[in-house]
Amino acid sequence: MKTPIEIISYSHEHHDGVVKLWQEIFPKALPRNEPNSVIKSKLSVQPELFFVAVQSGEVIGTVMSGYDGRRGWVYSVAVSQQHRRKGIGTALMKHAEESLKTLGCVKINLQILTDNSDVQEFYRILGYHIEDRISMGKQLNATRQA
């Protein structure tokens, strides 16, 4: 019998597992997305919107979200390679969506790389669609990049 998967709020005991997972899933991440820095930043702003999927004490998935009072954002959705296609990513997204909805969120935004067709399809299945928008960014602080 398989051990059930739990989706729970991040806590310090999950740190090493999250770092390991993100290094596996996001191997080409820019230096500004270094896991230790991202975790530290998230824990300083809305840490209650940082969730992990855990099985037998092992972190096998993550999702971070944020809320500005009207719209929400979803970041760092990751599921370990060996646990994919088992509904974990969907469960993480539903958990984040419900958490944002409870706060009064009316719309969720997310960004993905244009050449990542598998991820685009994952989000399409969950009801997300490509919007006629241009994503723009500006780096404000070279030592703490977002």
Sequence and secondary structure as in RCSB ss.txt:
>XXXX:A:sequence
MKTPIEIISYSHEHHDGVVKLWQEIFPKALPRNEPNSVIKSKLSVQPELFFVAVQSGEVIGTVMSGYDGRRGWVY
SVAVSQQHRRKGIGTALMKHAEESLKTLGCVKINLQILTDNSDVQEFYRILGYHIEDRISMGKQLNATRQA
>XXXX:A:secstr
    EEEEE  GGGHHHHHHHHHHH TT  GGG HHHHHHHHHHS GGGEEEEEETTEEEEEEEEEE SSEEEEE
EEEE GGGTTSSHHHHHHHHHHHHHHHTT  EEEE   TT HHHHHHHHHTT    S         TTS  
